[in-house]
Amino acid sequence: MTGQQAPAIFEDLSEQFKPSDDIIQTPLQIKGQYAFLFYLKSVVDGNTLQQTVIKPFFEMASEEGFESYIQSLPNRIEVPSKEKLFILISAGFVLIAIGDQTFLLDIRLVKDNEIQDTIMEPTIHGPQKALSEDIEVSINIIRQRYHNPSLKVEDIMVDDLSNRAISLIYDGERANPEMIKKVKKQLKNLNTPLFQSAGDLQHFLNNSKFTLFPTSMVTERPDRIVYNLVGGKVIILIDGSPNVIIAPVIFFDFMSSMEDNYHVSIVSLFTIVLRYIGLFTCILLPSMYVAMTSYNPDILRVELALTVAGGRIGVPYPSFVEVLFMLFFTELLTEASMRLPKAVSSTATTVGGLILGTAATEAALVSNIMIIIIAAVAISTFVIPINELSFAVRVIRLFLLVYTALFGMVGLLIGFIGIVMVLTNKDSLGVPYLQIPWMGKSDELRMDNR
């Protein structure tokens, strides 16, 4: 390259990015010394560029000195292939040409690096801060809580249109190498043109598009991440998402709360048992009501059966329609509470629920006992710590309700056994989905190389 001519790669970059008004291709010149810069001003930190590159150039005595200075910068990386270079330039890297040498500096402008508060998994004890939408900040948060040289970070290039940065984090001494290979293979074989968040990517990582039970977990809590790193699992981070993906997972992971680790064993055991009672309540209670009122009232004590029958006097349709009617409006209230602004969501849904329940009972559309059952089901649903399982449970109880309406208590039992069989035949990266947590070592997950 001559002293006043930019290298050929600059022309290729200009052709690739034009027409775009944020392209900056500028020479630096002083006393016979030349350097050339190429970057996109909309994604580059101008102040850092000025202090790190431009100002030192005019203060250096020679091109050789400036070249040695650029080579010593900690944010310098090797210039990759042309295709990857285009991606890095669009992400905020700066290409510098000095003489016959070209250098690539990471001077990205990051405006989403604030640490978020825990929203999805709040706890009374434990960390109250979550992760950040900037992947580098999230990695820093994890490393600050896991000071171990065996912690590995690998950058993965995924072939999608956004070219988002993806990193894998795992403990090299605890994670199973076969499991790491499976995660990398899944990421490289993604059949999607675009994903924007951890939840979006999780959908494509599931074994089946139509499965209710996810084979990976989305979390925002650094403490949960550290516990799973110690357990030999892999963490997937996506730039621009304040959540990460944990793989592999088992069913019981979705029923665990970080709060369990911050209490004495008796209190933790009590809350865990309470949580599982709530799980079975929200799944089975609506179907059991239909089975006992329409098919098998002899299961109940005579006094209780008469009370239930007396409460349904005047209700013009079967108990199945009654339950379906109330579950439908409960789902509407739940969905509205998530979509409304926070200032009005709790008030609107509470008032809506009270008015709906009072009006429905006074109009004899539902029984008083039905209101109690639906309230118990709604409350029980919210004791499930992880949202993915909560959504799955809300769908499953509708399937069980249909089976019970068709076949009574036998249909309820068959449907429940069918769900257990599906979970038994399910796995997450080779780990059985219903594996009991304490049946294996915490740092060595059982793998079957399917």
HUFENHU-V567407 format. One record per residue. RES is the residue in three letters. PSI is psi in whole degrees, -180 to 180 (999 if undefined). Layout:
res=RES psi=PSI
res=RES psi=PSI
This chain:
res=MET psi=132
res=THR psi=169
res=GLY psi=-30
res=GLN psi=15
res=GLN psi=128
res=ALA psi=153
res=PRO psi=164
res=ALA psi=-30
res=ILE psi=-28
res=PHE psi=-36
res=GLU psi=-40
res=ASP psi=-40
res=LEU psi=-42
res=SER psi=-41
res=GLU psi=-35
res=GLN psi=-40
res=PHE psi=-16
res=LYS psi=151
res=PRO psi=126
res=SER psi=128
res=ASP psi=-9
res=ASP psi=11
res=ILE psi=132
res=ILE psi=116
res=GLN psi=103
res=THR psi=143
res=PRO psi=152
res=LEU psi=131
res=GLN psi=134
res=ILE psi=123
res=LYS psi=49
res=GLY psi=2
res=GLN psi=137
res=TYR psi=146
res=ALA psi=152
res=PHE psi=139
res=LEU psi=142
res=PHE psi=125
res=TYR psi=172
res=LEU psi=117
res=LYS psi=-22
res=SER psi=-18
res=VAL psi=8
res=VAL psi=138
res=ASP psi=105
res=GLY psi=-39
res=ASN psi=-43
res=THR psi=-41
res=LEU psi=-41
res=GLN psi=-46
res=GLN psi=-31
res=THR psi=-34
res=VAL psi=-57
res=ILE psi=-50
res=LYS psi=-46
res=PRO psi=-31
res=PHE psi=-44
res=PHE psi=-10
res=GLU psi=-15
res=MET psi=150
res=ALA psi=-21
res=SER psi=164
res=GLU psi=-39
res=GLU psi=-41
res=GLY psi=-41
res=PHE psi=-39
res=GLU psi=-43
res=SER psi=-37
res=TYR psi=-45
res=ILE psi=-39
res=GLN psi=-27
res=SER psi=-6
res=LEU psi=137
res=PRO psi=-20
res=ASN psi=15
res=ARG psi=138
res=ILE psi=163
res=GLU psi=142
res=VAL psi=120
res=PRO psi=-167
res=SER psi=165
res=LYS psi=-41
res=GLU psi=-44
res=LYS psi=-31
res=LEU psi=-41
res=PHE psi=-42
res=ILE psi=-44
res=LEU psi=-39
res=ILE psi=-41
res=SER psi=-18
res=ALA psi=-11
res=GLY psi=16
res=PHE psi=154
res=VAL psi=128
res=LEU psi=128
res=ILE psi=130
res=ALA psi=125
res=ILE psi=113
res=GLY psi=-126
res=ASP psi=6
res=GLN psi=144
res=THR psi=144
res=PHE psi=152
res=LEU psi=123
res=LEU psi=140
res=ASP psi=101
res=ILE psi=49
res=ARG psi=144
res=LEU psi=112
res=VAL psi=120
res=LYS psi=3
res=ASP psi=37
res=ASN psi=14
res=GLU psi=141
res=ILE psi=127
res=GLN psi=157
res=ASP psi=153
res=THR psi=126
res=ILE psi=-49
res=MET psi=-34
res=GLU psi=66
res=PRO psi=147
res=THR psi=158
res=ILE psi=-44
res=HIS psi=170
res=GLY psi=180
res=PRO psi=139
res=GLN psi=-6
res=LYS psi=144
res=ALA psi=-138
res=LEU psi=-169
res=SER psi=162
res=GLU psi=-15
res=ASP psi=125
res=ILE psi=-34
res=GLU psi=-39
res=VAL psi=-40
res=SER psi=-42
res=ILE psi=-40
res=ASN psi=-42
res=ILE psi=-42
res=ILE psi=-44
res=ARG psi=-33
res=GLN psi=-18
res=ARG psi=-2
res=TYR psi=82
res=HIS psi=81
res=ASN psi=127
res=PRO psi=-14
res=SER psi=-4
res=LEU psi=121
res=LYS psi=144
res=VAL psi=122
res=GLU psi=131
res=ASP psi=134
res=ILE psi=134
res=MET psi=120
res=VAL psi=138
res=ASP psi=79
res=ASP psi=171
res=LEU psi=-28
res=SER psi=-20
res=ASN psi=42
res=ARG psi=147
res=ALA psi=132
res=ILE psi=135
res=SER psi=143
res=LEU psi=135
res=ILE psi=132
res=TYR psi=162
res=ASP psi=115
res=GLY psi=-23
res=GLU psi=-16
res=ARG psi=-32
res=ALA psi=142
res=ASN psi=126
res=PRO psi=-35
res=GLU psi=-37
res=MET psi=-41
res=ILE psi=-41
res=LYS psi=-39
res=LYS psi=-40
res=VAL psi=-45
res=LYS psi=-40
res=LYS psi=-42
res=GLN psi=-41
res=LEU psi=-39
res=LYS psi=-20
res=ASN psi=17
res=LEU psi=130
res=ASN psi=66
res=THR psi=140
res=PRO psi=-18
res=LEU psi=139
res=PHE psi=149
res=GLN psi=-9
res=SER psi=174
res=ALA psi=-41
res=GLY psi=-37
res=ASP psi=-46
res=LEU psi=-37
res=GLN psi=-38
res=HIS psi=-39
res=PHE psi=-18
res=LEU psi=-13
res=ASN psi=150
res=ASN psi=-30
res=SER psi=143
res=LYS psi=-22
res=PHE psi=12
res=THR psi=144
res=LEU psi=-30
res=PHE psi=116
res=PRO psi=150
res=THR psi=10
res=SER psi=164
res=MET psi=138
res=VAL psi=128
res=THR psi=159
res=GLU psi=-3
res=ARG psi=124
res=PRO psi=-35
res=ASP psi=-38
res=ARG psi=-38
res=ILE psi=-45
res=VAL psi=-43
res=TYR psi=-40
res=ASN psi=-30
res=LEU psi=-43
res=VAL psi=-32
res=GLY psi=4
res=GLY psi=21
res=LYS psi=169
res=VAL psi=137
res=ILE psi=130
res=ILE psi=121
res=LEU psi=141
res=ILE psi=128
res=ASP psi=132
res=GLY psi=-1
res=SER psi=131
res=PRO psi=5
res=ASN psi=161
res=VAL psi=167
res=ILE psi=134
res=ILE psi=131
res=ALA psi=145
res=PRO psi=168
res=VAL psi=159
res=ILE psi=171
res=PHE psi=-41
res=PHE psi=-18
res=ASP psi=-34
res=PHE psi=-14
res=MET psi=5
res=SER psi=140
res=SER psi=146
res=MET psi=-21
res=GLU psi=-26
res=ASP psi=-27
res=ASN psi=-10
res=TYR psi=10
res=HIS psi=166
res=VAL psi=160
res=SER psi=-38
res=ILE psi=-43
res=VAL psi=-42
res=SER psi=-42
res=LEU psi=-41
res=PHE psi=-46
res=THR psi=-34
res=ILE psi=-46
res=VAL psi=-43
res=LEU psi=-38
res=ARG psi=-43
res=TYR psi=-34
res=ILE psi=-42
res=GLY psi=-38
res=LEU psi=-49
res=PHE psi=-32
res=THR psi=-48
res=CYS psi=-23
res=ILE psi=-45
res=LEU psi=-27
res=LEU psi=-46
res=PRO psi=-42
res=SER psi=-37
res=MET psi=-37
res=TYR psi=-45
res=VAL psi=-44
res=ALA psi=-41
res=MET psi=-25
res=THR psi=-32
res=SER psi=-26
res=TYR psi=-46
res=ASN psi=62
res=PRO psi=-17
res=ASP psi=-11
res=ILE psi=-33
res=LEU psi=160
res=ARG psi=153
res=VAL psi=-45
res=GLU psi=-43
res=LEU psi=-38
res=ALA psi=-40
res=LEU psi=-36
res=THR psi=-43
res=VAL psi=-43
res=ALA psi=-38
res=GLY psi=-34
res=GLY psi=-22
res=ARG psi=5
res=ILE psi=127
res=GLY psi=-14
res=VAL psi=123
res=PRO psi=0
res=TYR psi=168
res=PRO psi=164
res=SER psi=-29
res=PHE psi=-47
res=VAL psi=-37
res=GLU psi=-48
res=VAL psi=-44
res=LEU psi=-39
res=PHE psi=-47
res=MET psi=-38
res=LEU psi=-38
res=PHE psi=-46
res=PHE psi=-28
res=THR psi=-41
res=GLU psi=-37
res=LEU psi=-43
res=LEU psi=-40
res=THR psi=-44
res=GLU psi=-39
res=ALA psi=-36
res=SER psi=-28
res=MET psi=-25
res=ARG psi=-26
res=LEU psi=156
res=PRO psi=148
res=LYS psi=-30
res=ALA psi=-27
res=VAL psi=-9
res=SER psi=-48
res=SER psi=-42
res=THR psi=-46
res=ALA psi=-44
res=THR psi=-36
res=THR psi=-49
res=VAL psi=-41
res=GLY psi=-42
res=GLY psi=-43
res=LEU psi=-46
res=ILE psi=-44
res=LEU psi=-47
res=GLY psi=-43
res=THR psi=-46
res=ALA psi=-38
res=ALA psi=-41
res=THR psi=-40
res=GLU psi=-31
res=ALA psi=1
res=ALA psi=29
res=LEU psi=-30
res=VAL psi=163
res=SER psi=164
res=ASN psi=-37
res=ILE psi=-34
res=MET psi=-37
res=ILE psi=-41
res=ILE psi=-44
res=ILE psi=-45
res=ILE psi=-39
res=ALA psi=-42
res=ALA psi=-40
res=VAL psi=-44
res=ALA psi=-43
res=ILE psi=-41
res=SER psi=-34
res=THR psi=-34
res=PHE psi=-3
res=VAL psi=-10
res=ILE psi=123
res=PRO psi=-34
res=ILE psi=130
res=ASN psi=-37
res=GLU psi=-42
res=LEU psi=-36
res=SER psi=-43
res=PHE psi=-40
res=ALA psi=-41
res=VAL psi=-39
res=ARG psi=-32
res=VAL psi=-41
res=ILE psi=-39
res=ARG psi=-24
res=LEU psi=-40
res=PHE psi=-45
res=LEU psi=-35
res=LEU psi=-40
res=VAL psi=-45
res=TYR psi=-42
res=THR psi=-39
res=ALA psi=-29
res=LEU psi=-39
res=PHE psi=7
res=GLY psi=-148
res=MET psi=-32
res=VAL psi=-42
res=GLY psi=-37
res=LEU psi=-45
res=LEU psi=-43
res=ILE psi=-43
res=GLY psi=-42
res=PHE psi=-42
res=ILE psi=-37
res=GLY psi=-40
res=ILE psi=-43
res=VAL psi=-39
res=MET psi=-39
res=VAL psi=-44
res=LEU psi=-34
res=THR psi=-35
res=ASN psi=5
res=LYS psi=151
res=ASP psi=163
res=SER psi=105
res=LEU psi=37
res=GLY psi=-10
res=VAL psi=124
res=PRO psi=135
res=TYR psi=-31
res=LEU psi=24
res=GLN psi=131
res=ILE psi=130
res=PRO psi=-39
res=TRP psi=3
res=MET psi=-16
res=GLY psi=175
res=LYS psi=144
res=SER psi=-26
res=ASP psi=11
res=GLU psi=90
res=LEU psi=140
res=ARG psi=132
res=MET psi=142
res=ASP psi=129
res=ASN psi=57
res=ARG psi=999
